[in-house]
Amino acid sequence: MVNCPLRGLQCVTYMSDRIRKIAIVGGGTAGWLAAGVIAAHHKSDDPNAISVTLVESSDIPTVGVGEGTWPTMKNTVRRIGIKESDLFKHCHAAFKQGGKFVDWVHGNGDFYYHPFTFPLGYGRLDLAPYVDDIASYAVESNFQHHICEAGLAPRTLAENDYSGQCNYAYHLDAGAFAELLKTHCKEKLGVEHVIGTVDAVSMHNNGDIQCVHLQGEASEKSTELHADIFIDCTGFSSRLLGKELGVGFKNMDHVLFNDSALALHVDYPEHNAPIAPYTIATAQNAGWLWDIGLTHRRGVGHVYSSKFLSDDEAADNLHRYLGAEPGSLEPRKISFQSGYREKFWKNNCVAIGMSGGFVEPLEATAIMLVEIASRYVAENIPPNRDIMSITAKRFNEQMHYRWQRIIDFLKLHYMLTQRPEPYWRAHADETHIPESLKEDLAIWSTRGPVSADFDSAIELFPAASYQYVLYGMGFRPDFSQQAYLYREQVQAKRIIQQNQQVTQQMLRTLPSHREFIDKWLATTG
């Protein structure tokens, strides 16, 4: 720290021709997860190694409802160095083996699963042309539908952490997760933690951020924090990339209509009540309800479009779902816009988390994008500024592709519905469907999604995910147009029978979800 001649301020400055200092502005899940991923990747005793500082304000609340994750989180937590049992203990975590979509097709109690485990035979033989009812594709090709319906854990006590035949993610308390990451980053990964509120930003002549001016909370003095790369984790405000660097926002509300959510916590009726090992998404007249089971409570909320539903009507839907008297619950209101920034990396500033974009939490993409973006930054921090523009260009290209894929995949859940309400009919209107998705559906009309359609190294959702959702929503390719290609009936029948055998075996051997968590954590230190 040196005295800064400008304004007589204290100045925390890091002077180097090389890129050595990363400053993350903003905490919460996005900030601390980014800090953990980057710091773990660059952990070293070498004085020339990358260092990470995170600055956050104690009086800026986080959204705190991102309680569902994607299976990528297993590897992320392991790479950061957090024990899986510690994650469960500190974050009241539970296993998530997929999503159960209720009432999305007809609204008459219908449901289908998007499980996280690939279909048996995946990559060798597509079972879709061979099943009797393609709407039961997930049942015929995958044991996880039955495991979820039975409320079972994804593995036995004899199996190691981060393992098991059933692929899984987590449900976790977002606030507790951020605190766990904070402690781990500070104590194990050497992340410097600064408390302060950004009240100004200084720029270099070339458009880079020079420093952020922090108003200290324990002192009237202001501090200047300099860094080589700034990571914007300031949430919806996008304080650095959006406000200071002027990067515009690409609004996608014309594709994804939801712009509001009501969220609350619900206690279990008994402390040993069953925990659903999946996220429940129940369609409503103009939106859907999430229901996420943790070990100590449920997180429940209603995502909806304010153009089709008032806040009071959404609250009524929420009360009916929970069997509560109108007005007896006080959910928190969250407003948002669906979309993403025109750039995610500009000059020496990278947006990670909601500062770069946001869509509804239908497939838990928010935290997954934080993981992916943080890992890219960690693995591609240039040694000097000469090639930063190339790194930024490639990052922007990849993130734009990912965001478009996410929006297409989420839209897929809506557009095939048979529900009659105006909200759902508007989703099925072709004018609100992206051209890229229309092209995919045209190709899939005769053969369905296959692995070769998703062979990019930056895909988020594999062909299996599209198959589960498409077929679960009742989409039926006309395989008869090329019937001569589908002559593997014997092999298909064998795989389906194998799936039935594996399913019965797992139903006999896997423990209940809560039972597993209680016994497992009781044996860990």
N, C-alpha and C positions, 0 to 999 in steps of 0.2 A: 504494500500500500504506500502511495506517495502523495504528496500534496499536489493538488491540481490547480494550475494558475487560473482556470476559468471559474469565476463566481466564488472563489475561495472555498470550494467544496472539497470534501474528502474524495479521493479517486482510487477505486480498485481497478488497476490496469494490468494487462498482460501484453507485453510487447515482444513480438516474435515475427520473423519472416515466414515461419512455418505455421500451420494450423495446429494449435495445441489446446486451445481453450474452447469448450462448448458451454454456452449458457442457456439453460432451459427456463423460460419465463412462464410460470404457472405450475401449480401442483395438481392435486387430484389424481385420479387414476392415470390419465394421459401423461401428465408431467412426470410422475414417479415411475411409471412403467417405462417411458422413454429413457429416463435417467438410468434405470436398472439395466436395460438392454445395452445401452451404449457403454456404460461404465464397466459392465461385466466383460464385454468384448475387448475393451482396451485396458483391462486391469493389468498393471505391470509395476515393477519397482524402478523401471527406467525413468529418469527425470524428464525425458523427452516424450513420454507417453501422453496421450490425450487425457485431459482432466475435465471433469464435469461439475458445474455449479448449477443448482436449482434455486430460483428465487420465487417465493410465493407470498401472498398477502394473507394474513390471518382473518381478514374480515370479508373476503370475497367467497361466497359459498359455491360449492360445486353442485352439478346436477344430481349426482349421487344415486341414479336409478339404473345404471348399467350393470345389472346383476347376472346377466347371461353371457356366456363366452362361447367360443368356437374351439374345436379340438386342438388348434394350434397352440392354445394356452398351455397345454401340458409341456411341450418342448420349451416354450418361453420361460415358464417358471423354473423348470429344471436347469436351463442354461444360466439363468440369473443366480441360481444356487440356493433356492428356497426348497426345503423339504416339503413333500406333498402333504404329510401329516400336519406340518405347521400351518400350511395354507388352510386346511380344514379347521384346525383349532382356533386360529386367530380370526378367520373370516366367516365362521359358521357355515362353511361350504358344504355343498352336496354335489352329487354327480348329475350331469346332464348328458343323456344319451341320444338326444334329438329333440324334435318338436312335434307336438300333437296338434293338428289343425282340425278344430271342431266347428261344424256348421258353415264351412267355407264354400261348399258346393251347392247344396240345396237349402240349408238352414233347417233341416229336420232331424238333427242329431247325427248326421253323417260325420265321419272323421277319417283322417289318414295320417300316417307318420312320415316325417322326414328323418329317418334314423341316420346316425353318424357312421355306421359300419357299412362297407361296400357290400353289394349283392354277392352271393356266392357265384363263382365263375366270372366275376367282373374282369374285363380285359381279355377274356378268352372266348366267352359266348354270351351274347345278349339274350337274356331269358324272356324279354318282353313279347316276342312273336310266338312264344310257346305256352304262355300261361293261359288258363281258361278265361279268366276275367282280368283284364289289364288294370282295372281299378284296385285289384288286390296284389299288385306287383310287389309292393314292399313286404306283404305277408308271405308270398310264394318264394321270394328270392332272399329273404333276410330274416334271421332269428330275432332281431332286436325289437321288432314290433311286439312280439309276445313277451319278451323280457320286460319291456316298459309297461305293458298292460298288467303284468303280474307284480309290478312294483319292486323289481329286484335290482341288486347292485350289479355293476358291470364286471366284477371279478370276485374271486373267492379270497379268503384270508391267506391261503397258501401261495397266492401270486404276489409278485413284488409291486412296489409303488410304480405308478406311471405305466402299468401293463394291463393285460387282460384281453380276452377275445373281443369284447365289446368296446368299440371306440367310444370315447367320451370327451366332454368338456366339463365345465363347472358352473354351478350357480354359487354366487358368493355375495357377501355384503360389500358393496362398492366402497363405502367409507372405510370399513375395516381393512379392505384390501389396500387402499391407498396408504393407510397407516403402516401396515406390514411392509409394504414396499419402501416407505420412507425410512423406517428403522433399519431395514436390511441395506438399503443404499448408503446410509450414513455410516453404519457400523462395520459393514463387510466390504463395501465397494468403494469407499472413499469419496463419495459425493459430498461436495460442500453445500450446506443448506443456509440460505439467506432469507430472512424475513423482511419484507418490504413491499411497498406498492409503487408500481411504475407510474410516474407522473409526467415524464417527458422522455423523448428519444432524440439522440443526436445522430446525425448522418455524416458519412464521408462524402467527399465530392463525387465519387463514382457511384453513389447510390447505396452503398453498403451501410448497414447499421454500425455506428461507431461504439455507442454505449447506450445503456438505459439508465435513466436517472431514477433512483429509488428514494422514496420518502420513508425513512426508518420509522418503525413503530415504537421504539424505545428511546428515540432521540429526535430532536428537532432538526438535526443535521441531515442533509441529503447525501447520498452516496452514488457514485457513478460506477456501474459495472460494465467493464469492457470484455469483449470476447471475440473470437475469430468467426464463430458461427453461432447464431441465435436460433433457438427452437421455440416457436410460438405455440404454447399450450394454454392459451388464455380463453379457450372456449368460444362460445358464440360471438364474443366481441372481436375476436381476431385482432387483438391490439397491435401486433407488429405487422403481420403480412397484409391484413386487410386495411387497417386504419393508416399506418405509417407508410407502407410501401404501395398502397393504393391498388392492390390486386382485387379485381372484381369477383362477384359471386354469381355463379350460374344456377339460377333458380330452376328446380325441377318439379314444382308444385303442379304443373300441368300433366305430369305423368303419375306422380305419387301425391294423392290429394290430402293426406293427413297432415295437420299442422298443429295439433293440440294433444295433450295427454293429461290425465288425472292419475296420480299415483299415491298409494298408501301402503302401510304395513299391516298385516293381519296376523293375529296370534293363532296358534293351533288350539283346538279345544282341549287337548291333553298333551302333556310334554312328550309322550311317546307315540304321537299320531304318525301315521305313515307319511313318508316324504315322496312325492312324485319324482321319479328319476328322469324327468323330461320337462321342457317348457310347454305349458298349455296355452294355445292361442285360440280363443273362442270368438268367432265372428259375431258382430252385432249388426244392427240396421244401418249403421254408418261408421264402421270402424271395427275394432276388435279389442278383446281384453287379453292381457297377459296374466299368467299365474305362475310364479316362480317359487319353488319350495327350497328354503334354507333349513338348517337343523333347528333353529329357534323360532322361526316365523315364516310367513309367506310374503312375497312382494307381489302386489296385485295392482293393475292399472288399466286404464282405458285409453287407447290411441284412436283418434277420430278426426274428422274434417269439420272445421267450424262452418263451412259452407253448407253442410248437410245436417249438422247436429249442434244444438246449443249446449253450453256447459251444463245447464240443469238437466237436460235430457241425457247427457253422458253420465252425469252423477246418478240418475235414476237407473240407467243400465247397470252401473257398478253396484248399486245397492241390491238390485234384483239378483245379480249374479251371486252376491255374498249372502243373500237371504237376510239382509239388514233392513231396518226401518228407514224410510226416506229421511234424510237429514241427520241420521245418527252417526255418520262418518264424515270426516273432513279431509278429503284428499288434497294433495298439493297440485296446483295447476302448472303445467309446463307448456310454453308456446315455442314453436320452432318453424323453420323453413327447410324444406328438402332441397338439397343441392350441394354444390362444392365450388371451391375457388377456381378461377381460371388458370392459376398457377399455384403450385404447392411449395415450390422452392424458387425464390427470387433473390438474386444477389447472394448475401450470406444469411438469409433468413428462410427457415423451413417451418411449415405449419404441420403439426401433428395433432390428431384428435379433432374436436369440434371446430377448432380455428380453421381447419382445412375443409370441413364439410360435415354434413349430418343428414341422415335419413332415419326414418322410424326404426325401432329396434326389433323388427320382425324376425330377422335371422342373426341377431347378435353380431352385426358387422362392425359396430363402433370400436369395440376394444380390439377386434381382430385387425382392423386397419391401423390402430396404434402400434400393435405388435409388428406388423409388416413394414410400416414406414420407419419405425425405430430401428429395425434390423437392417434395413437398406442404408440408413444413415450411418449406423455403426460400422457396417462392412465397407462403406464407400466414402468415408471421410477422406477427401484428397489431402495429400501431404502439404500442399501449398495452394495458393489461390489461382495459380495458372490454369488449372484444369477444373476449377469449381463450376464454371459455366457448363462444361460438358456433363459433369455429374448431375447438375441441376436439370439439364435438358432431359437426360435419361430418366431421372426420377419423375419429372412431370409427365413424360410420355407413359410411363408405367402406371402412375396413379390415375391419370385420365382413363386409361383402359380399364383399370379396376373399378373405378366409380361407375362407368357406363355398364359394366358387367353386373355390378351390384344392383343398379337401378332396373336393368332388364330382369334380373332374377326375382327381385321383389315384385315387380309388375306381374310376373308370371303367376304369382299367387292369387292375383285379383281378376285377371282378364278372362279366365275360363269359367268363372262362376255362373251358376244358373239362378242365383238369388234374384228376386224381382225388384228390390228396393232401388230408388233412383241413384243412390251412391254406388251400388254395385253395377247397375246398368251403365253408368258413366265410365266406370273402369273398363268395361268391356267394349266401349266405343273405340273404333279403330283410330279415330283422330287423337286419342290419348295414349296410343301404343307406339313406342319408339320403332323406327324403321329397322334397326338392327334386330330387334326381337321379332318383328314381322318376318324378316328374312329367315331367321332360325326356324320359326314355326312352319314356314313354307317347306323348308328342307325336311323337317321332322314329320311332316304330314304323311310320309310314306315309309319312313324307317326309324323314327325316333332318335333321340340324342345318342351319340356314341362317343367313345373316348377320344377318337381322332378329332372331334369338334372342339376339344378342350386340351390341346397339346401345348399350349403356351406355358412357359416357365413361370408366368405370373398370374395364372388362373387362381381364383379364390374358391370357386365351386366346381367340382368335377361333374362329369356327365351323370354320375349316379345321383347327385343332388337334383339335377334337372329331371331325371327319370322319376324319382320319387314324387316330386311336386306335380309334374305334368300328368302322370298316370293317376296319382291320387286325386287330382282335380277332374279326372274323367276324359282327358285327352287320349284319343285312340288313333294312332297311325294306321294307314291302310297298307298293312304288310302284304296284302294279296297282290298288289301291283308288281311285286318282285318275289312271288312265292317260291320260285326256284332257288332263291338264295337261302331259304330257311328249311333245310332238310336235316337238321341236327336234333330231331325229336328224341332220339334215344339218349344222347348226351344230356339234353335239357331235362328230360325226365329223371335221369340219374342225379343231376344237381339238385333238382327240386326235392327229391327223396332224401338226399344228403342233408339238405336244409331242415327238413322235418325231423330227421334223426338228431342233428345237432341241437335243434330247438328243444326237443324233449329232454335231452341230456342236460342242457343248461337250466331248464326249468326245475330239474331235480337237484342240481348241485349249487346253484347260486343262492346266496342268502338274501333276505329282504334288504332293502336300501338302508333303512334306519338301523337295523340290526348290525349290518356290516360296519357302518360308520362308528357306532358305539363300541363294538368289540375291537375294531382296528385301532381307534384312537386310544383305547384303554391299554393297549400293548406297546404304544410308542412313547418315547421319552420326551 
